[in-house]
């Protein structure tokens, strides 16, 4: 039911990019409209930034646990 991590790693940025392009093509005030948290544009810009940051800190935590256990 739930897709695997590599599938999600590819799908989420692609869907976010599609949302970004959709917002850029449909919304007339695209750059100005991205500041409201109720707009689709805001989330289409937020998701591509959130995913790499989450992956980085997840790996950072995992490495910290590994180093702590082996020392």
Biopython code that builds the backbone (N, CA, C, O; Angstrom):
import numpy as np
from Bio.PDB.StructureBuilder import StructureBuilder

atoms = [
    (1, "UNK", "N", (0.812, -1.201, 0.000)),
    (1, "UNK", "CA", (0.000, 0.000, 0.000)),
    (1, "UNK", "C", (0.849, 1.256, 0.000)),
    (1, "UNK", "O", (0.622, 2.169, -0.794)),
    (2, "UNK", "N", (1.843, 1.300, 0.906)),
    (2, "UNK", "CA", (2.713, 2.465, 0.998)),
    (2, "UNK", "C", (3.910, 2.287, 0.064)),
    (2, "UNK", "O", (4.578, 1.254, 0.118)),
    (3, "UNK", "N", (4.194, 3.270, -0.788)),
    (3, "UNK", "CA", (5.350, 3.130, -1.691)),
    (3, "UNK", "C", (6.668, 3.104, -0.920)),
    (3, "UNK", "O", (6.757, 3.594, 0.205)),
    (4, "UNK", "N", (7.667, 2.533, -1.538)),
    (4, "UNK", "CA", (8.977, 2.432, -0.897)),
    (4, "UNK", "C", (9.666, 3.791, -0.861)),
    (4, "UNK", "O", (9.249, 4.727, -1.544)),
    (5, "UNK", "N", (10.712, 3.888, -0.068)),
    (5, "UNK", "CA", (11.449, 5.151, 0.096)),
    (5, "UNK", "C", (12.050, 5.663, -1.219)),
    (5, "UNK", "O", (11.931, 6.854, -1.508)),
    (6, "UNK", "N", (12.699, 4.797, -2.034)),
    (6, "UNK", "CA", (13.213, 5.324, -3.307)),
    (6, "UNK", "C", (12.107, 5.853, -4.216)),
    (6, "UNK", "O", (12.297, 6.842, -4.925)),
    (7, "UNK", "N", (10.950, 5.191, -4.191)),
    (7, "UNK", "CA", (9.829, 5.661, -5.007)),
    (7, "UNK", "C", (9.343, 7.011, -4.506)),
    (7, "UNK", "O", (9.080, 7.912, -5.303)),
    (8, "UNK", "N", (9.222, 7.161, -3.181)),
    (8, "UNK", "CA", (8.794, 8.439, -2.616)),
    (8, "UNK", "C", (9.817, 9.536, -2.869)),
    (8, "UNK", "O", (9.450, 10.690, -3.091)),
    (9, "UNK", "N", (11.107, 9.179, -2.836)),
    (9, "UNK", "CA", (12.170, 10.147, -3.058)),
    (9, "UNK", "C", (12.084, 10.738, -4.470)),
    (9, "UNK", "O", (12.449, 11.893, -4.690)),
    (10, "UNK", "N", (11.605, 9.947, -5.407)),
    (10, "UNK", "CA", (11.453, 10.433, -6.777)),
    (10, "UNK", "C", (10.087, 11.091, -6.982)),
    (10, "UNK", "O", (9.983, 12.124, -7.643)),
    (11, "UNK", "N", (9.045, 10.489, -6.412)),
    (11, "UNK", "CA", (7.685, 10.974, -6.658)),
    (11, "UNK", "C", (7.397, 12.339, -6.026)),
    (11, "UNK", "O", (6.809, 13.203, -6.676)),
    (12, "UNK", "N", (7.799, 12.542, -4.778)),
    (12, "UNK", "CA", (7.448, 13.782, -4.077)),
    (12, "UNK", "C", (8.046, 15.015, -4.769)),
    (12, "UNK", "O", (7.314, 15.980, -4.989)),
    (13, "UNK", "N", (9.337, 15.030, -5.120)),
    (13, "UNK", "CA", (9.839, 16.216, -5.837)),
    (13, "UNK", "C", (9.185, 16.410, -7.206)),
    (13, "UNK", "O", (8.960, 17.546, -7.623)),
    (14, "UNK", "N", (8.876, 15.311, -7.913)),
    (14, "UNK", "CA", (8.228, 15.450, -9.217)),
    (14, "UNK", "C", (6.823, 16.021, -9.079)),
    (14, "UNK", "O", (6.424, 16.883, -9.862)),
    (15, "UNK", "N", (6.074, 15.549, -8.094)),
    (15, "UNK", "CA", (4.738, 16.097, -7.861)),
    (15, "UNK", "C", (4.812, 17.554, -7.419)),
    (15, "UNK", "O", (3.983, 18.371, -7.819)),
    (16, "UNK", "N", (5.802, 17.878, -6.597)),
    (16, "UNK", "CA", (5.981, 19.263, -6.164)),
    (16, "UNK", "C", (6.337, 20.164, -7.345)),
    (16, "UNK", "O", (5.846, 21.288, -7.451)),
    (17, "UNK", "N", (7.187, 19.664, -8.220)),
    (17, "UNK", "CA", (7.560, 20.435, -9.404)),
    (17, "UNK", "C", (6.364, 20.632, -10.318)),
    (17, "UNK", "O", (6.190, 21.705, -10.896)),
    (18, "UNK", "N", (5.536, 19.593, -10.451)),
    (18, "UNK", "CA", (4.318, 19.721, -11.254)),
    (18, "UNK", "C", (3.387, 20.767, -10.641)),
    (18, "UNK", "O", (2.785, 21.561, -11.364)),
    (19, "UNK", "N", (3.267, 20.770, -9.313)),
    (19, "UNK", "CA", (2.451, 21.785, -8.650)),
    (19, "UNK", "C", (3.013, 23.181, -8.839)),
    (19, "UNK", "O", (2.261, 24.143, -9.001)),
    (20, "UNK", "N", (4.329, 23.294, -8.819)),
    (20, "UNK", "CA", (4.976, 24.588, -9.040)),
    (20, "UNK", "C", (4.685, 25.102, -10.441)),
    (20, "UNK", "O", (4.324, 26.265, -10.620)),
    (21, "UNK", "N", (4.845, 24.231, -11.438)),
    (21, "UNK", "CA", (4.553, 24.641, -12.816)),
    (21, "UNK", "C", (3.073, 24.953, -13.009)),
    (21, "UNK", "O", (2.723, 25.879, -13.741)),
    (22, "UNK", "N", (2.213, 24.191, -12.361)),
    (22, "UNK", "CA", (0.769, 24.460, -12.442)),
    (22, "UNK", "C", (0.454, 25.832, -11.846)),
    (22, "UNK", "O", (-0.289, 26.618, -12.433)),
    (23, "UNK", "N", (1.024, 26.107, -10.682)),
    (23, "UNK", "CA", (0.789, 27.409, -10.045)),
    (23, "UNK", "C", (1.333, 28.545, -10.900)),
    (23, "UNK", "O", (0.700, 29.594, -11.021)),
    (24, "UNK", "N", (2.503, 28.337, -11.492)),
    (24, "UNK", "CA", (3.114, 29.385, -12.308)),
    (24, "UNK", "C", (2.300, 29.654, -13.566)),
    (24, "UNK", "O", (2.261, 30.787, -14.046)),
    (25, "UNK", "N", (1.653, 28.630, -14.103)),
    (25, "UNK", "CA", (0.904, 28.826, -15.344)),
    (25, "UNK", "C", (-0.520, 29.311, -15.099)),
    (25, "UNK", "O", (-1.078, 30.001, -15.951)),
    (26, "UNK", "N", (-1.126, 28.971, -13.960)),
    (26, "UNK", "CA", (-2.527, 29.313, -13.713)),
    (26, "UNK", "C", (-2.672, 30.616, -12.932)),
    (26, "UNK", "O", (-3.518, 31.445, -13.264)),
    (27, "UNK", "N", (-1.864, 30.800, -11.911)),
    (27, "UNK", "CA", (-2.006, 31.963, -11.031)),
    (27, "UNK", "C", (-1.400, 33.199, -11.682)),
    (27, "UNK", "O", (-0.229, 33.200, -12.061)),
    (28, "UNK", "N", (-2.214, 34.261, -11.810)),
    (28, "UNK", "CA", (-1.735, 35.484, -12.463)),
    (28, "UNK", "C", (-0.719, 36.212, -11.592)),
    (28, "UNK", "O", (0.226, 36.804, -12.115)),
    (29, "UNK", "N", (-0.895, 36.180, -10.279)),
    (29, "UNK", "CA", (0.020, 36.867, -9.367)),
    (29, "UNK", "C", (0.938, 35.847, -8.704)),
    (29, "UNK", "O", (1.014, 35.769, -7.477)),
    (30, "UNK", "N", (1.628, 35.073, -9.524)),
    (30, "UNK", "CA", (2.417, 33.938, -9.011)),
    (30, "UNK", "C", (3.464, 34.333, -7.971)),
    (30, "UNK", "O", (3.446, 33.765, -6.879)),
    (31, "UNK", "N", (4.376, 35.272, -8.242)),
    (31, "UNK", "CA", (5.382, 35.563, -7.205)),
    (31, "UNK", "C", (4.784, 36.183, -5.953)),
    (31, "UNK", "O", (5.227, 35.879, -4.846)),
    (32, "UNK", "N", (3.789, 37.044, -6.107)),
    (32, "UNK", "CA", (3.195, 37.684, -4.947)),
    (32, "UNK", "C", (2.251, 36.736, -4.201)),
    (32, "UNK", "O", (2.091, 36.857, -2.986)),
    (33, "UNK", "N", (1.627, 35.801, -4.912)),
    (33, "UNK", "CA", (0.656, 34.904, -4.305)),
    (33, "UNK", "C", (1.272, 33.782, -3.494)),
    (33, "UNK", "O", (0.547, 33.016, -2.859)),
    (34, "UNK", "N", (2.582, 33.666, -3.497)),
    (34, "UNK", "CA", (3.238, 32.547, -2.815)),
    (34, "UNK", "C", (3.428, 32.781, -1.325)),
    (34, "UNK", "O", (3.936, 31.895, -0.639)),
    (35, "UNK", "N", (3.044, 33.926, -0.802)),
    (35, "UNK", "CA", (3.289, 34.203, 0.611)),
    (35, "UNK", "C", (2.145, 33.746, 1.502)),
    (35, "UNK", "O", (2.343, 33.584, 2.707)),
    (36, "UNK", "N", (0.965, 33.533, 0.957)),
    (36, "UNK", "CA", (-0.180, 33.113, 1.763)),
    (36, "UNK", "C", (-0.163, 31.607, 1.960)),
    (36, "UNK", "O", (0.025, 30.859, 1.001)),
    (37, "UNK", "N", (-0.358, 31.155, 3.191)),
    (37, "UNK", "CA", (-0.327, 29.714, 3.474)),
    (37, "UNK", "C", (-1.566, 29.004, 2.954)),
    (37, "UNK", "O", (-1.627, 27.775, 2.993)),
    (38, "UNK", "N", (-2.555, 29.746, 2.468)),
    (38, "UNK", "CA", (-3.754, 29.111, 1.912)),
    (38, "UNK", "C", (-3.625, 28.855, 0.419)),
    (38, "UNK", "O", (-4.486, 28.194, -0.161)),
    (39, "UNK", "N", (-2.578, 29.357, -0.218)),
    (39, "UNK", "CA", (-2.442, 29.180, -1.667)),
    (39, "UNK", "C", (-1.692, 27.890, -1.992)),
    (39, "UNK", "O", (-0.836, 27.436, -1.234)),
    (40, "UNK", "N", (-2.035, 27.328, -3.121)),
    (40, "UNK", "CA", (-1.377, 26.114, -3.603)),
    (40, "UNK", "C", (0.088, 26.389, -3.923)),
    (40, "UNK", "O", (0.940, 25.514, -3.770)),
    (41, "UNK", "N", (0.369, 27.596, -4.364)),
    (41, "UNK", "CA", (1.732, 27.982, -4.731)),
    (41, "UNK", "C", (2.685, 27.868, -3.543)),
    (41, "UNK", "O", (3.825, 27.429, -3.695)),
    (42, "UNK", "N", (2.218, 28.263, -2.371)),
    (42, "UNK", "CA", (3.052, 28.222, -1.168)),
    (42, "UNK", "C", (3.540, 26.802, -0.909)),
    (42, "UNK", "O", (4.722, 26.588, -0.636)),
    (43, "UNK", "N", (2.633, 25.833, -0.993)),
    (43, "UNK", "CA", (2.993, 24.448, -0.707)),
    (43, "UNK", "C", (3.787, 23.812, -1.841)),
    (43, "UNK", "O", (4.591, 22.912, -1.597)),
    (44, "UNK", "N", (3.579, 24.259, -3.064)),
    (44, "UNK", "CA", (4.368, 23.718, -4.167)),
    (44, "UNK", "C", (5.813, 24.206, -4.091)),
    (44, "UNK", "O", (6.709, 23.578, -4.654)),
    (45, "UNK", "N", (6.043, 25.320, -3.399)),
    (45, "UNK", "CA", (7.416, 25.775, -3.161)),
    (45, "UNK", "C", (7.988, 25.197, -1.870)),
    (45, "UNK", "O", (9.199, 25.007, -1.753)),
    (46, "UNK", "N", (7.118, 24.918, -0.904)),
    (46, "UNK", "CA", (7.567, 24.420, 0.389)),
    (46, "UNK", "C", (8.007, 22.959, 0.323)),
    (46, "UNK", "O", (9.015, 22.597, 0.930)),
    (47, "UNK", "N", (7.279, 22.122, -0.393)),
    (47, "UNK", "CA", (7.589, 20.689, -0.438)),
    (47, "UNK", "C", (8.970, 20.374, -1.004)),
    (47, "UNK", "O", (9.687, 19.573, -0.403)),
    (48, "UNK", "N", (9.384, 20.964, -2.137)),
    (48, "UNK", "CA", (10.727, 20.626, -2.639)),
    (48, "UNK", "C", (11.847, 21.026, -1.687)),
    (48, "UNK", "O", (12.934, 20.450, -1.735)),
    (49, "UNK", "N", (11.597, 22.002, -0.825)),
    (49, "UNK", "CA", (12.608, 22.412, 0.144)),
    (49, "UNK", "C", (12.575, 21.499, 1.368)),
    (49, "UNK", "O", (13.620, 21.174, 1.931)),
    (50, "UNK", "N", (11.385, 21.087, 1.776)),
    (50, "UNK", "CA", (11.219, 20.294, 2.987)),
    (50, "UNK", "C", (11.803, 18.891, 2.851)),
    (50, "UNK", "O", (12.428, 18.389, 3.785)),
    (51, "UNK", "N", (11.606, 18.260, 1.707)),
    (51, "UNK", "CA", (12.025, 16.862, 1.537)),
    (51, "UNK", "C", (13.546, 16.698, 1.676)),
    (51, "UNK", "O", (13.970, 15.845, 2.456)),
    (52, "UNK", "N", (14.391, 17.463, 0.966)),
    (52, "UNK", "CA", (15.841, 17.281, 1.160)),
    (52, "UNK", "C", (16.306, 17.601, 2.581)),
    (52, "UNK", "O", (17.214, 16.952, 3.101)),
    (53, "UNK", "N", (15.685, 18.599, 3.205)),
    (53, "UNK", "CA", (16.062, 18.946, 4.579)),
    (53, "UNK", "C", (15.706, 17.794, 5.515)),
    (53, "UNK", "O", (16.491, 17.450, 6.399)),
    (54, "UNK", "N", (14.534, 17.198, 5.329)),
    (54, "UNK", "CA", (14.128, 16.059, 6.149)),
    (54, "UNK", "C", (15.089, 14.884, 5.959)),
    (54, "UNK", "O", (15.515, 14.266, 6.935)),
    (55, "UNK", "N", (15.429, 14.577, 4.712)),
    (55, "UNK", "CA", (16.335, 13.457, 4.428)),
    (55, "UNK", "C", (17.699, 13.721, 5.058)),
    (55, "UNK", "O", (18.291, 12.818, 5.650)),
    (56, "UNK", "N", (18.206, 14.956, 4.936)),
    (56, "UNK", "CA", (19.501, 15.286, 5.518)),
    (56, "UNK", "C", (19.500, 15.066, 7.022)),
    (56, "UNK", "O", (20.404, 14.413, 7.543)),
    (57, "UNK", "N", (18.510, 15.595, 7.731)),
    (57, "UNK", "CA", (18.492, 15.467, 9.184)),
    (57, "UNK", "C", (18.186, 14.040, 9.632)),
    (57, "UNK", "O", (18.628, 13.616, 10.699)),
    (58, "UNK", "N", (17.432, 13.301, 8.821)),
    (58, "UNK", "CA", (17.198, 11.893, 9.132)),
    (58, "UNK", "C", (18.518, 11.112, 9.062)),
    (58, "UNK", "O", (18.827, 10.317, 9.949)),
    (59, "UNK", "N", (19.285, 11.351, 7.996)),
    (59, "UNK", "CA", (20.587, 10.685, 7.869)),
    (59, "UNK", "C", (21.559, 11.154, 8.944)),
    (59, "UNK", "O", (22.342, 10.355, 9.456)),
    (60, "UNK", "N", (21.521, 12.438, 9.293)),
    (60, "UNK", "CA", (22.378, 12.985, 10.355)),
    (60, "UNK", "C", (22.088, 12.273, 11.678)),
    (60, "UNK", "O", (23.011, 11.892, 12.398)),
    (61, "UNK", "N", (20.804, 12.097, 11.994)),
    (61, "UNK", "CA", (20.407, 11.412, 13.231)),
    (61, "UNK", "C", (20.854, 9.964, 13.200)),
    (61, "UNK", "O", (21.366, 9.445, 14.192)),
    (62, "UNK", "N", (20.660, 9.307, 12.059)),
    (62, "UNK", "CA", (21.052, 7.908, 11.916)),
    (62, "UNK", "C", (22.564, 7.745, 12.114)),
    (62, "UNK", "O", (23.010, 6.818, 12.791)),
    (63, "UNK", "N", (23.345, 8.651, 11.518)),
    (63, "UNK", "CA", (24.800, 8.584, 11.681)),
    (63, "UNK", "C", (25.205, 8.843, 13.130)),
    (63, "UNK", "O", (26.132, 8.211, 13.635)),
    (64, "UNK", "N", (24.524, 9.758, 13.795)),
    (64, "UNK", "CA", (24.810, 10.028, 15.198)),
    (64, "UNK", "C", (24.551, 8.814, 16.070)),
    (64, "UNK", "O", (25.337, 8.510, 16.968)),
    (65, "UNK", "N", (23.457, 8.123, 15.809)),
    (65, "UNK", "CA", (23.139, 6.904, 16.572)),
    (65, "UNK", "C", (24.182, 5.830, 16.297)),
    (65, "UNK", "O", (24.624, 5.145, 17.219)),
    (66, "UNK", "N", (24.583, 5.675, 15.029)),
    (66, "UNK", "CA", (25.588, 4.672, 14.675)),
    (66, "UNK", "C", (26.926, 4.972, 15.359)),
    (66, "UNK", "O", (27.564, 4.073, 15.907)),
    (67, "UNK", "N", (27.342, 6.232, 15.324)),
    (67, "UNK", "CA", (28.616, 6.592, 15.950)),
    (67, "UNK", "C", (28.557, 6.435, 17.463)),
    (67, "UNK", "O", (29.539, 6.021, 18.078)),
    (68, "UNK", "N", (27.430, 6.757, 18.067)),
    (68, "UNK", "CA", (27.281, 6.636, 19.510)),
    (68, "UNK", "C", (27.333, 5.180, 19.938)),
    (68, "UNK", "O", (27.947, 4.863, 20.957)),
    (69, "UNK", "N", (26.712, 4.297, 19.197)),
    (69, "UNK", "CA", (26.678, 2.882, 19.560)),
    (69, "UNK", "C", (28.028, 2.194, 19.385)),
    (69, "UNK", "O", (28.357, 1.267, 20.124)),
    (70, "UNK", "N", (28.813, 2.653, 18.400)),
    (70, "UNK", "CA", (30.064, 1.970, 18.103)),
    (70, "UNK", "C", (31.259, 2.557, 18.831)),
    (70, "UNK", "O", (32.374, 2.066, 18.657)),
    (71, "UNK", "N", (31.070, 3.577, 19.630)),
    (71, "UNK", "CA", (32.201, 4.152, 20.389)),
    (71, "UNK", "C", (32.107, 3.779, 21.843)),
    (71, "UNK", "O", (32.964, 4.168, 22.636)),
]
sb = StructureBuilder()
sb.init_structure("model")
sb.init_model(0)
sb.init_chain("A")
sb.init_seg("    ")
for serial, (resi, resn, name, xyz) in enumerate(atoms, 1):
    if name == "N":
        sb.init_residue(resn, " ", resi, " ")
    sb.init_atom(name, np.array(xyz, "f"), 0.0, 1.0, " ", f" {name:<3s}", serial, name[0])
structure = sb.get_structure()
